[in-house]
Amino acid sequence: MFGGDENYLNKILSPEDIPEEKRNEILGELARKVVDRKLVVPAIMFLESLKPLSFIGSQMMVMANPFVQLLFNSKAYWQVTVLLEDRKNVEYLIQELERRSNEGEEGSKENSGN
């Protein structure tokens, strides 16, 4: 559908189906987009508050998949949905958001000459 791999739903059924390098790449890209939009604090608060319910949240993302396909790359959305089932991946995303946010702050301090 939309030029993507239509069989991705059959290939990726659990977080273990995505290699660790790919997981880091996907969650790192998501973290970068959140940091670029300066939404780190609300994102971390949201993820921390919903961490105990990560599986339920990922299932809600599965239910929203038909509507989201109209706007986003459905393969990337499905990969994030599957990854967020596992609390370890939610924690990794939070740590990645914090790390990238700190790097951005340090880079802006160096550029301002302080």
C-alpha positions as CSV (number, residue, x, y, z in Angstrom):
1,M,0.0,0.0,0.0
2,F,1.3,3.5,-1.0
3,G,4.5,1.9,-2.4
4,G,5.5,0.2,0.9
5,D,5.9,-3.5,1.7
6,E,2.3,-4.7,2.1
7,N,3.4,-7.9,4.0
8,Y,5.2,-6.1,6.8
9,L,2.3,-7.0,9.2
10,N,3.0,-10.7,8.7
11,K,6.7,-10.2,9.3
12,I,6.8,-8.1,12.4
13,L,4.6,-9.4,15.2
14,S,6.6,-8.7,18.3
15,P,9.5,-6.4,19.5
16,E,11.9,-9.4,19.1
17,D,11.2,-9.5,15.4
18,I,13.0,-6.1,15.0
19,P,16.8,-6.4,15.3
20,E,18.4,-4.2,18.0
21,E,20.3,-2.0,15.5
22,K,17.0,-1.3,13.7
23,R,15.2,-0.7,17.0
24,N,17.9,1.9,18.0
25,E,17.6,3.6,14.6
26,I,13.7,3.8,14.7
27,L,13.5,5.0,18.3
28,G,16.5,7.4,17.7
29,E,14.7,8.9,14.7
30,L,11.5,9.3,16.7
31,A,13.5,11.0,19.5
32,R,15.2,13.3,17.1
33,K,11.9,14.5,15.7
34,V,10.5,15.1,19.2
35,V,13.6,17.1,20.1
36,D,13.6,19.1,16.9
37,R,10.0,20.1,17.7
38,K,11.0,21.0,21.3
39,L,8.4,18.6,22.7
40,V,10.8,16.7,25.0
41,V,9.3,17.6,28.3
42,P,5.7,16.7,27.4
43,A,6.8,13.5,25.6
44,I,8.8,12.3,28.6
45,M,5.9,13.1,31.0
46,F,3.5,11.3,28.7
47,L,5.8,8.2,28.3
48,E,6.6,8.0,32.0
49,S,2.9,8.3,33.0
50,L,1.9,5.6,30.5
51,K,4.9,3.3,30.9
52,P,2.9,0.8,33.1
53,L,0.2,0.7,30.4
54,S,2.6,0.4,27.4
55,F,1.0,-2.7,26.1
56,I,-2.5,-1.2,26.2
57,G,-1.3,1.9,24.5
58,S,0.3,-0.1,21.7
59,Q,-2.9,-1.9,21.2
60,M,-4.7,1.4,20.9
61,M,-2.2,2.3,18.2
62,V,-3.1,-0.9,16.4
63,M,-6.7,0.1,16.4
64,A,-5.8,3.5,15.0
65,N,-3.7,2.0,12.2
66,P,-6.3,2.2,9.4
67,F,-6.7,6.0,10.1
68,V,-3.0,6.7,10.5
69,Q,-2.2,5.0,7.2
70,L,-3.9,7.9,5.5
71,L,-1.3,10.3,6.9
72,F,1.9,8.4,7.7
73,N,4.2,5.7,6.4
74,S,2.3,2.6,7.7
75,K,5.4,0.4,8.0
76,A,7.2,2.9,10.3
77,Y,4.1,3.4,12.3
78,W,3.7,-0.4,12.7
79,Q,7.3,-0.8,13.8
80,V,6.9,1.9,16.5
81,T,3.6,0.3,17.6
82,V,5.3,-3.1,18.0
83,L,8.3,-1.6,19.8
84,L,6.3,0.4,22.3
85,E,4.7,-2.9,23.5
86,D,7.8,-3.5,25.5
87,R,8.5,-1.3,28.5
88,K,12.2,-1.6,27.9
89,N,11.8,0.1,24.6
90,V,9.7,2.9,26.2
91,E,12.5,3.4,28.7
92,Y,15.1,3.4,25.9
93,L,13.1,6.1,24.1
94,I,12.9,8.2,27.3
95,Q,16.7,7.9,27.7
96,E,17.3,8.8,24.1
97,L,15.0,11.9,24.4
98,E,17.0,13.0,27.4
99,R,20.4,12.4,25.8
100,R,19.5,14.2,22.6
101,S,18.0,17.1,24.5
102,N,21.1,17.4,26.6
103,E,23.3,17.3,23.5
104,G,21.2,20.1,21.9
105,E,21.5,22.3,25.0
106,E,25.3,21.8,25.2
107,G,25.6,22.6,21.4
108,S,23.6,25.8,21.8
109,K,25.7,26.9,24.8
110,E,28.9,26.3,22.8
111,N,27.5,28.3,19.8
112,S,26.5,31.2,22.0
113,G,30.1,31.4,23.4
114,N,29.2,30.8,27.1
